[in-house]
Amino acid sequence: MNWTREHEIVALDLYCRIPFQKANNSNKDIQRLAHQLGRTVNSVKMKIGNFGSFDPELKRLGIVGLAGTSHLDEDIWNEYYGHWDNLAYDARQILATLHQKPIEVEAEIEPHTLPQGKERERIVKQRINQSFFRNAVLSSYSERCCITGINEPHLLEAAHIMSWKEDETNRTNPSNRLCMNALMHRAYDRMLISVTPDYVICISDKLLEDEATNERQLDFFRKVNGQPIIKPNRFLPERDFLAQHYDRFLHTL
């Protein structure tokens, strides 16, 4: 069965939401999507591998996707690359139509919590995007905090580099996010830690020299200070965003 445009869109959505190295036949998300689309598990796995062939971030790491891509594969990639918020919403809409459900039900949003009219559509799209970007960012870091290496998904967050209020145009840009545990996220937002444009961790003197900081904490901060972050295999943090945060960090020292 030939791949349709709609099926390719939902496959690309899944490509962004799971670690590339876990795109195999035993992956539960791949199995679920194969069942939803009426395709074999291997077919969906291969399609995700095809999309990997176009990904510049995988090429940077020396990871090669599958050969034998189609013109439709390339068209879908080019249409949505850099427009991830459109991808997330379009994929949910396609699956909602396939399952004959309202999009908010497909996206697991309680309908009774939503207003009516245009505001309803805006909130639905916002929540779909929030879920997509959290999954995309965590999967790109293989579900590990970029500073501590903690790998418990329930403790991890997709932390904005440029805040939600500061830069509306990059609110839904995965390259404007870092995967951090909740504590590191709070410290990053409060300029107690930063990451240089060269992806190096910087700890504030407020943490390194505060007499109230206990020895165990100091040992940790001294250990990670000046070390590189754990880099993602895609959606590498944008250097310009990191530079702006780092500049503000320096002015708080």
JOTA-V371363 format. One record per pair of residues at least 24 apart in sequence whose ideal C-beta (glycine too) atoms are under 10 Angstrom apart, sorted by the first residue. I is the first residue (numbers start at 0). J is the second residue. If there is no record, write none. Layout:
# JOTA-V371363
i->{I:I}
j->{J:J}
This chain:
# JOTA-V371363
i->{0:0:0:0:0:1:1:2:2:2:2:2:2:2:2:2:2:3:3:3:4:4:4:4:4:5:5:5:5:5:5:5:5:6:6:6:6:6:6:6:6:6:6:6:6:7:7:7:7:7:7:7:7:7:7:7:7:8:8:8:8:8:8:8:8:8:8:9:9:9:9:9:9:9:9:9:9:9:9:10:10:10:10:10:10:10:10:10:10:10:10:10:11:11:11:11:11:11:11:11:11:11:11:11:11:11:11:12:12:12:12:12:12:12:12:12:12:12:12:12:13:13:13:13:13:13:13:14:14:14:14:14:14:14:14:14:14:14:14:14:14:15:15:15:15:15:15:15:15:15:15:15:15:15:15:15:15:15:15:16:16:16:16:16:16:16:16:16:16:16:16:17:17:17:17:17:17:18:18:18:18:18:18:18:18:18:19:19:19:19:19:19:19:19:19:19:19:19:19:19:19:20:20:20:20:21:21:21:22:22:22:22:22:22:22:23:23:28:28:32:35:35:35:36:36:36:37:46:46:49:49:49:50:50:50:50:51:51:52:53:53:54:54:54:54:55:55:55:56:56:56:56:56:56:56:56:57:57:59:59:59:59:60:60:60:60:60:62:62:81:81:81:82:83:83:83:83:83:83:83:83:83:84:84:84:84:84:84:84:84:84:85:85:85:86:86:86:87:87:87:87:87:87:87:87:87:87:88:88:88:88:88:88:88:89:90:90:91:91:91:91:91:91:91:92:92:92:102:103:106:106:124:125:125:128:128:129:129:129:131:131:132:132:132:132:132:132:132:132:132:133:133:133:133:135:135:135:135:135:135:136:136:136:136:136:136:136:136:136:136:136:137:137:137:138:138:138:138:138:138:139:139:139:139:139:139:139:139:139:139:140:140:140:140:140:140:140:140:140:140:140:141:141:141:141:142:143:143:143:143:143:144:144:144:144:144:144:144:144:144:144:145:145:145:145:145:145:145:145:145:145:145:145:145:145:146:146:146:146:146:146:146:146:146:146:146:146:146:146:146:146:146:146:147:147:147:147:147:147:147:148:148:148:149:149:149:149:149:149:150:151:152:153:153:154:154:154:154:154:155:155:155:155:155:156:156:156:156:156:156:157:157:158:158:158:158:158:158:159:159:159:159:159:160:160:160:160:160:160:160:160:160:160:160:160:161:161:161:161:161:161:162:162:165:165:165:166:166:169:169:169:172:172:172:173:173:173:173:173:173:174:174:174:174:174:174:174:174:174:174:175:175:175:175:175:175:176:176:176:176:176:177:177:177:177:177:177:177:177:178:178:178:178:178:179:183:186:187:187:188:189:190:190:190:190:190:190:190:190:191:191:191:192:192:192:192:193:193:193:193:193:193:193:193:193:194:194:194:194:194:194:194:194:194:195:195:195:195:195:195:195:195:195:195:196:196:196:196:196:196:196:196:196:196:196:197:197:197:197:197:197:198:198:198:198:198:198:198:198:198:199:199:199:199:199:199:199:200:200:200:200:200:201:201:201:201:201:201:202:203:203:203:203:204:204:205:205}
j->{36:37:38:39:42:69:71:36:38:42:43:46:49:69:71:72:75:36:71:93:71:74:75:78:93:36:89:90:92:93:94:96:97:32:35:36:37:38:42:43:46:71:75:93:97:46:49:50:69:71:72:74:75:76:78:79:93:75:78:79:85:86:89:90:92:93:94:35:36:43:46:86:89:90:91:92:93:94:97:36:38:42:43:44:45:46:47:49:50:72:75:90:46:47:49:50:53:72:75:76:78:79:80:83:86:89:90:79:83:86:87:88:89:90:91:93:94:131:134:135:43:46:47:50:90:134:138:43:46:47:48:49:50:51:54:64:76:86:135:138:233:47:50:54:79:83:86:87:90:131:132:134:135:136:138:139:173:233:234:87:90:130:131:132:133:134:135:136:137:138:139:47:134:135:137:138:139:137:138:139:140:141:142:231:232:233:47:48:50:51:54:56:57:60:62:64:138:139:141:232:233:62:138:141:232:138:141:142:46:47:48:50:51:64:65:47:48:134:138:94:94:97:98:93:94:97:97:72:75:73:75:76:75:76:79:80:232:233:76:77:80:80:232:233:234:80:233:235:139:174:230:231:232:233:234:235:232:233:230:232:233:235:230:231:232:233:235:232:233:172:173:174:171:128:131:132:135:171:172:173:174:234:124:125:127:128:131:132:170:171:172:124:128:171:128:131:135:124:127:128:129:130:131:132:134:135:171:120:123:124:125:127:128:131:127:127:131:123:124:126:127:128:130:131:123:124:127:127:127:130:131:171:170:171:170:171:157:170:171:171:173:157:159:170:171:172:173:175:176:234:157:173:176:178:171:173:176:231:233:234:173:174:175:176:177:178:179:231:233:234:236:176:178:231:173:178:231:232:233:234:173:174:176:178:230:231:232:233:234:235:176:177:178:179:228:229:230:231:232:233:234:178:229:231:232:178:178:179:180:229:231:177:178:179:180:181:182:183:184:228:229:177:178:179:180:183:194:198:200:227:228:229:230:231:236:177:178:179:180:182:183:184:186:187:192:194:200:202:219:223:226:228:229:179:180:182:183:219:223:229:180:223:229:178:179:180:181:182:183:180:180:178:180:181:179:180:181:182:183:179:180:181:183:184:180:181:182:183:184:185:184:234:183:184:185:186:187:188:184:187:188:240:244:187:193:194:236:237:239:240:241:242:243:244:245:237:239:240:241:243:244:188:244:240:243:244:240:243:237:239:240:234:237:240:231:233:234:235:236:237:231:233:234:235:236:237:238:239:240:241:234:236:237:239:240:241:231:234:236:237:240:228:229:231:234:236:240:241:244:228:229:231:234:236:228:223:220:244:248:244:251:244:245:247:248:249:250:251:252:220:248:251:220:223:224:248:241:244:245:246:247:248:249:251:252:227:228:236:240:241:242:244:245:248:225:227:228:238:241:242:244:245:248:249:236:237:238:239:240:241:242:243:244:245:246:227:228:238:241:242:245:226:227:228:229:230:235:236:238:241:224:225:226:227:228:241:245:224:225:226:227:228:225:226:245:248:249:252:226:248:249:251:252:251:252:251:252}
